[in-house]
Structures are given as structure tokens and as C-alpha cells.
């Protein structure tokens, strides 16, 4: 296969463009894989927080009904100057 000197820049340009597209596709695939991996950890973290919240509320309700003699419980939380949580039996 013979290549003329005038065709060489066009062939190199085509090869470089193809290589550039391959590198861009590789970078996109790696970024997508990283996003999926970290989104999964975020979902696990949110699930753990929800489970802890449920355990806290269920424990307070059980304690209130069995130990404190109350018929219901109430409470709340605030974010003023930090985190505050209170639970009360009535």
C-alpha cells in the first residue's frame, strides 16, 4: 500500500479523530460507572437512616405504652443551633 505525501495529513487527522472519540467514550463510561457506584452507596445510607428513625419511633412508642403508662406519645425535633429531639408520653 503506497501513500502519497499529500494524503498523509488527512489519514493522520482521521486516525487522531477516531482515537479522540475512543478516549471520550472511555471517559464517559468510567464516569457513568462511578456515578452508579456512588448512587448505590447513597441509597444504602438513606435506607440506614430511615431504618434508624423507624427503630427510634417504634422503641419510643413501645416504651411509652408499656413502661410510662401513657396511651400515646408525641414529640418533635428542631434544627436551631444544632439538632434537638424530644419525645413525650401523654
N, C-alpha and C positions, 0 to 999 in steps of 0.2 A: 504494500500500500504506500503510495507516494503522496506526499502532502506538499502543496505549493506553499511558499513562504507567505503569500498573501492570505491564504486560508488559515494559517496558524493562529492569529489573534481571535478569529471567530470561533475556532474549535476550543481554544483555551477559555474563552468567555463562556461558552456553553457548559464546559466542564465545571467551571467555577460557580456558575449559577446553580447547576444541579447539586453540587456539594453544599452550597449555601442553603438550598431548600432542605437537604437532608439534615443539616445541623439544626435548622429552625424546627423541623418536625421532631427531632430528638429532644430538643429543649422543651417543646410543648408537651411531649409525652411524659418527660420527667416531672415537669411542673404539675401536670394533671395527677400523676401518681402521688406526689407529695400532698396535694390538696385533699385527695381522697383519704390518704392515711391520717392526716391531722383532723379531718372532719370526723372520722370514726372515733378518735380519742375524745373529741369534743362531745360527741353523743354519749359516750360512756361516762364522761364527767357529769353531764346533765342528768343522766339516769341515776347515778350515785347520789347526787344532791337531792333529787326527788325522792329516792328511797329513804334517805336520812330524814327528810322532812316528814314523810309519812310515818316513820317509826317514832319520831318525836311526838307528833299529834296523837297517834294511836296510844302510845305509852301514857301521855297526859290524860287521855280520856279514860283509860283503864284504871289508872291510879285514882283519878277523881271519883269514879263510880265505886271503887272497892274500898279505898282507904279513907278518903275525906268525907264520905257520906253525902256528897253532892249529887245532884241529879243531872247537872250539865256543867260544862266548863266553857270559859271564854278566855280571850287573851288577845294579844296583838304584838306588833313589832314596830320599831321606829329606826330610822337611819340618821337621826340628829346626833351629831358629834360622835359617831360610831354606831354600832349595832346594839339594839336593846330588844329583848324578847321577854314577854311576861305571859303567864298562864294562871288562871284563877278558877277555883271551883265555886259554884253557887248552889 
